[in-house]
Amino acid sequence: MTTSDDHPGGSGQAAPAAGSAAPETQDPSGWGAKIHSVRFRVVAAMLGMMLAGLVTAGLVTFVVQFQDSDARVDQAILDKANAVVKLVQTNKKTSGDYANRTYISALHEAAEDIEPRSNEVMAGIVDGRVAWTVEGNGDHALLDNTMFTDAVQLRSPMGASFGELNADGRPLRTVVVPMKGATGTFFLVGRDAGDQREHNADSVRTYSLVALAMLMAAAVIGGIVAGRLLDPLRRMREASRAVGPEDLTQRVEVRKGEDDVTLLAKTFNTMLERLDEGAQQQQQFLDDAGHELRTPLTILRGHLELVTVDDPDDVIATRDVLLDEVDRMQRLVDDLLLLANSGDPGFIRREPVRIPELMDQVMEKVHVLAERNWQIDEKADYVVEADPQRLTQALVQLAANAVKYTGLSSTIALGSRIESPTANDGASHPQQDTLVLWVRDDGSGIAAEDQQRIFERFGRAHTGRGEEGSGLGLAIVAAIAQAHGGVATVESEYGHGSTFLIKIPLQAVNVRV
């Protein structure tokens, strides 16, 4: 496991801070961490809901099943009891042999003739006592003497009554039917429901085993699936631990997908890219400031050390030099701050811009820079969405740059047009129009190998073009173009002048003036 303590280097004063931060950056492990992990809680919640669903479904199902099985047993013994009672009553009316017998005696004979099943018992109740029993299983009595009292208490003169007796730990479902025409005489039929209950219990055990197996399988599969889904979070944690002031290049490996966690990982990478870009801009600003301010500071120090304080002329001359260097430093700092802020969303403020008016305003400002042959090549008769102040700043910078490398009789021209890109078959696509602004001069030109480098910060051509100034003018032009979503380029041939172009793809529907 790697923490901030594992990296060598750093001063002795920084070590305690790194050591104190180590517990927060360590990757937790062990059962305690696993139990508190998102993966464990997701799987546990899923299993909890599954368990609740299985228990509820099983409970409802088996309660209904037990009730249904008891109802079927009750209905079966009721049907049998009613059939015997009806048979006795019919025989009493139609048979001479039965006519002289009591109902209880006739019931006894009918019960013996029917022969109850091995899991059934029949009994006659008269005057509150069990008069006789007929067991289906002669080897084992379902209704013994100890149960007579409970059996007698089930009788009801209003009709059939059901109950359950305990026959040596086994349930005996019982029905007691009154004998019509014989007050105080009842017929009892009982059936052992133990086998049915055992069958139902086996179903419960089978269901429980299957449910347990399903839960275990769901835990394994859910753990694997949750691990894969949450893997971007683990990689985000590792990337977060690896990110430091000296290293913002870490990124989370993102798989294909549009789920929430994958989108979060993509957003995390985007955040790291913005932080990395901001850190690079900050470092670039510091490097540029340190590099470019060193020379004027050296000049200031040198003149202050050599000034003769007793010589007024020397003091005045030194003061003029120092003020000039301070002004140059101020311009340099302003340019560096502008470049540093060029990536901010508020760097440009779009509004409708009439291109003909913009070109006239820029020409009004630049023609006083120097005595040149100023002219406008072309005006695009369109209204576009852009920042007029930034575009003016860029064009003025290009015009001032052209002034430095042209003579009195040279021509400096401004122009603008709307370009519509065409497909291979020549079909036009006006919805993808591009605004092209340019400043053209017939000066000394730029060598091909220098044309890309001059747009870099402090980049200058080897020919001497760009020796004056801070070297940030064209970098500012490029930053303004990029802030508009475009690009700044140059078309030039050494000794035959240059044309600097700003190409901006238009994001709104253009309106012809």
N, C-alpha and C positions, 0 to 999 in steps of 0.2 A: 504494500500500500504506500502510495506516494503522497506526501503532504508538503506544505511549504517548508517544513524543517529539513526536507531531504535535499533541497537545492543548495549547493555550495555557493559561497560568495556572500557578499554583503558585509556591512560593518558590524562591529560588536554591539552597537546600540540597537541595530535592527533586529538582532536575534531574539530578544525577549518578545518583541511584538509578534514575530513569526511564530514563536513557540506558543504564545497565548492564543493565537488564531488556529493552531493545529486542531484542537478538539472540535472546532466548528467545521473544519474541512475534511476531517477523517470520514471514511466511508463506513458507516455502522454495519455491524455484522452480528451474528448470533440470533438466538430465538427471540430475544426481546425486540430486536430490530425487525425480524421477519413478521412478528405478530402485529407490529405497528405499521407495516408497509401497506401501500395502497393495494398491491396485488393480493395480499392476504385478506384485507378487508373486503375487496371486491368479491373474491371467491367465497369468503365466509358469508357475505350478504346473499350471494346467489344460492349457496347451500342452505342457508337459513330459510329463504323463501321457498326453495324446493321442498325442504323438510316440512315446513308448515303446510304446503299444498298437499304433499303425500299423506301426512297425518290426517289432515281434514278430509281428504277424499277417502282414505281408508276407513276412518272412523264413521263417516256417513254411510259408506258402502256396507260395512260389516254390521253396523247397528240395524240397517234395513234388512240385511241378510238374516241376522239372528231373529229379528221380529217376524220376518216372512216364514222362516222355518218353523217357528213356534206356532204361527197362525195356520200353517199347513197341517201340522200335527194335530192341533186343536180341531180343525175342520174334519180331519179324518176320523178321529175318535168320536166326534159329535155325530157324524153320519152313521157310524157303526152303532152307537148307543140308540139313536132314533130308529134305526132299522130293527134292532132287537125289541125295543119297546113296542113299535108298531106291529111287529110279528106276534108278540104275546097278546096284544089287545085284539088283534084279528082272530087269533086262535081261540081266545076266550069267548068270542061271539059265535064262532062257527063250528068249533070242535067240542064234542061231548066230553072227551077226556079232560080238556082244559077247563070246562065250565065249573067243575066242582073243586078246582084247585085255587089256592090263594095266588095273588099276583106275584108274591115273592118267590113262591115255589115254581110257578110257571117261568119266571125270569131265570131261575137257577137252571132249570132244565134246558131252556133255550140257549143259555150261555155255554153249557156243556156240549150241546149239539153243534154250536158255531165253532167251537175250539179256537180261542184267541191265539194270536201269533205268539212266538217265543218271547217277544219284547212287550207283550200286552198282559193286562190283568183285568178281570171283570169282578164286580162285587155287588151284592144286594144290601141295601140299607133299609131297615124298617124300625120304626119307633125309636130313632136316634141311636141305633147300634148296627154294626156290620153283621148281617146274618150269615153270609157265606161269601167265599171268594173262589174264583176259578183262574188259576195261573196258566199262562201259556207255556212257561218253562217250569216243568215239575221239579227240576233240581234246584231252582233258586226262586224264592218268593219275592216278587216285587213289592207286594203290599203285605207287610207282616203286622203282628199285633200291636207293635209300638206306633204304628201309623194310623190305626183305626180312628183314634180321637180326632186327628187332623182331617182325616177323610170325611168323617161325619159332619164336621163344621163347614164343609163346602156346600152342603145341600141348601137348596132354596126352593120353596114352593112356587115361586113366581116363574121359574123356568130353568133352563140349563145354566149351570155355573161352572166356571173353569178355575183351575188352580194348579199349583206345582208342589209336589211332595218330594222330600229328600229320601231316596231309597239307597241307603248305604253310600252316600256321597254322589249318587247319580240322580239327575233330575227326572221325576216322573210326572209328565203332563197328564192331568186328570180332568174329566168332565163328569158331572153328576146331573142326571136328568130325572125329574119327578114323573111318577107313574100316574097318569090320569085315571081317575076312577078308584084309586087306592090311596087314600090320604095317609101320609107318613111313609110311603114306600118310594124308594129312589133306586135308580140303577146307575152304577159307577163303571166307567171304562177308563183305564190308565195305560199310558204307553211310555216306555223308557226312551227319553230324548237324548240320552248320553252319547249314542253313536253320532247322531246328527250334530250335537254340540261339538263333539271331537272333530268331526269333518269340518265344521266351520272354524274351529281353532286351528286346524291344519292350514286352512286357507289364509288365516291371519298370519301364521308363521311364514308361509310361503310368500305372501305379499311383503312381509317385513324384510325377509331375506332379499327379495328382488329389489325392494326400495333401497335397502342398504347398499346393494351392489350398484344401483343406479347413482346413489349419492357419491360413492367412491369413484365411479367412472366420471361423474360430473366434476368431482374435485380435481381429478387428474387432468381431464380435458380442459376444464375451466382454468386451472393453473397454467397450462400451456398456452391457451388462447390469451388469457390476461397478460401473461409474460410477453407474448409477442406484441399485443396491443400497447402495453406500457413500456416496451423496450425503448421507444424514443425518449421517454422520461428518464430512464436510466442513463442513456447516452447524453441527455441534456445535463444531468447531474455531473457526469464525468467531465463534460466539456466545460461546465461552470467552474469545477474545481481546477481545471487546467488553465482557464483564462486568467491572465494577470496583466499588470501594467506593461510588461515587456512583450506579451504574447496575446494578441487578440485575433489570431488566425484560426483558432479552433472552431470547427463546425460540427454540427450533429449530422450523422449519416441518416438520411431520410429515405424510406422506402416509398414505393408508389402507393397511393391511396388518398382518400379525401376524408378520412375519419377525423374526429376532433383532436386526437393526440398527434396524428401526423401533421395536421394543420398547425398545431401548437409548436411542433418542432420546426416547421418551416418558418413560422413567425419568429421563433427564437433565433434561427440562423439570420433572418433579416435584421433583427435587433443587433446581433453581433457584427453584421456587416456595417450597419450604421455607426456602431461604436468604433469599429476599426477605422472606418473612413474618417470619423471625427478625430480620433487619436492621430491618424496620419496627417490630417490637416493641421492639427495643433503642433505636431512635431515639425511639419514642414514650415509652419509659421516661425517656430522657435529657431529652426536651422537657418531660414532665410534672414530673420532679424539678426541673429548672431553673426551670420556671414557678412551681411551688407552694412550693418551698423559699426562693424569693427574698423573699417577704413575711415569713415568720417570722425569717429572718436579718436583714432590715432592722429588724424590731421589736427583736430582740436587740441589734443594734448601737446603735439609737437609745436604748434604755434604759441601756445601758452608758455611752454618752457623756453622758447627762443625770444619771446617778446622783450623789448627793452623798455621797461616801465618809465624810464626817465626821458624817453624820446616820444614826444606827442605824435609825430608822424607815424612812427612804428606802431604805436598803440592803436591809432585810427585805422591803419592798414590791416592790422591783425583783427581788429573788431569787425571790419568788413568781411574778411575771410571767414571768421567764425560765424557771423550771421548768415553768410551764404551757405556754409556747411549745415547750420541748424535748419535753414529752410529746406535744404536737400534731404536731411534726415526726416523732417516733418512730412515731406512728400512721400518719402520711402515708407514711413510708418503708415501713412494713410493708404498707400497702395497695398501694402501687406495686409492691413485690416480689411480692405475691400475684398481681396482674394480669399482671405480666411472666411469671410461671411458669404462668399458666392454660393456656397452649398445650402444656405438656409432657405426655407420656403418663402420668407418674406423678402428675399434679395430682389426679386422682380415683382412688380405690381401691374398685372395686365389690365388694359382698358382699350376701348376702340381707338385706333390710331389711323388717321388719314395720311397715307404714304406721301401724296404730293405736298401736303403742308409740312410734313416732317422733313422732306428733302429741302424745301425752301428755308425752313428754320435752321437746319444744319449749315446750309450754304451761307446764310446771313451771319453765322457765328465764325465760320472758318476762313472766309475770304479776307479777313483782316489779319490773319496769322502772318502772312508774308505776301509780297508782290509776285503773284503767279498768274498764269492763265487759268482762272477758275471757270469750270463749266459743269453742267449737269447733262449726262449722256441720255438718261431716260427716266421717266417717272411712271411708277405703277399706279394706275387709277383704281386703287382698292382701299378699303377700310379693313384693317386686321386687328386681332387681339394681341397686344404686346405691351411692353413697358417703354413708353416714349423717351423717358429720361435716360434709361440704360442704353437704348439704341443710339440716342444722340451722343452719349458719352463714348460709345465705341467708335462711331463715325468720326467724331472730333479727334479721338486718339489716332485713328488711321490717317486723318488729314494732317495732323501735326507731325506724324512720323514721315509722311510723304514730303512735307516741307523741308525736313532736315537733309534730304538726299536728292533735292532737285535745285536747279538754278533759276535765275530770274525769268528766263524765257520758257521755262518748262510749263507743261500743262498738268493740272491736277483736276480730275473729273470725278464727280459723284454720280451714282445711278441706282436704280431699283427696278425690279420686274418680278412678276409672278410666273414661276415655272410650273407646268403641269407634267408630271412624269408620264411616260408612255410605255405601254407594254410592247412585247416583241412584234406584235402584229400592227403596231402603230395606233392602237385604240387609246384614246385619251381618258384619264381619270382625274377630272378637276377637283374631286373631293380630297385629293392628296396633294394639294398645291403647296408650293414652297416659296417663301419670300426670300429673294436674293437682293442684298444690299452690297454695294461695292464702292471702293475708292481706288482710282486708277491714276498712275503717274508714269512719266517717261524718263525716270531717273536712271540710276546706275544698275538697278536690278539685283536679284539675289541668286546665288549659285544654287543648283539643285540640291546639293548635299546639305545646305543650310535652311531650306524652306520649311522643314518640319521643326527643327530645333528652335527657330526664332519665336515660336509660340510658347515655349517653355519658360519658366521663371528664370530670369537673368540669362536667358539664352540670347546669344548675339551671333551674327554672321561673321565668318572669318575674314570677309572682305573689308570689314570696318563699318558696315552698316549696322547701326545700333550701338556704337561705342558711347554715344552721349546718352544721358539719362540713366534710370535705374535698371533698365532691362525688364521692367514689369509691364510696360504698356501693352504689348501684344498678348501677354498672358491675361491681362484684364479683358481685352477684347474677346479672347477665346472663352474666358469664364462667363462673360455676358451671353455669348452665343449658346454655350452649353446650358446656362440657366433657362434659356428659351427653348431648350430641347434641340438646338441646332449645332452647327460647327463653324469654325472660322478656318479658312484656307487661303492660300496664295497661289497665284499663277504668275510666274516670272521667268525671265531668261536673263542671265547675267549680261549687262550692258544694254538691255532693251526694255527697261522699265518693269513695273510690277502692278498687279491688280489684286488687292486684298478683298476677299469676299466673305460675307456673313450669310449663311444659309439657315433659315428657320422654317421648319415644317409648321404649317398653320393648323391650329387645333380647333378653330371655329370656322363656320361657313363664311367665306369672304363675300364682301359686298362691293360690287363695282360702284365707284363714285359717279 
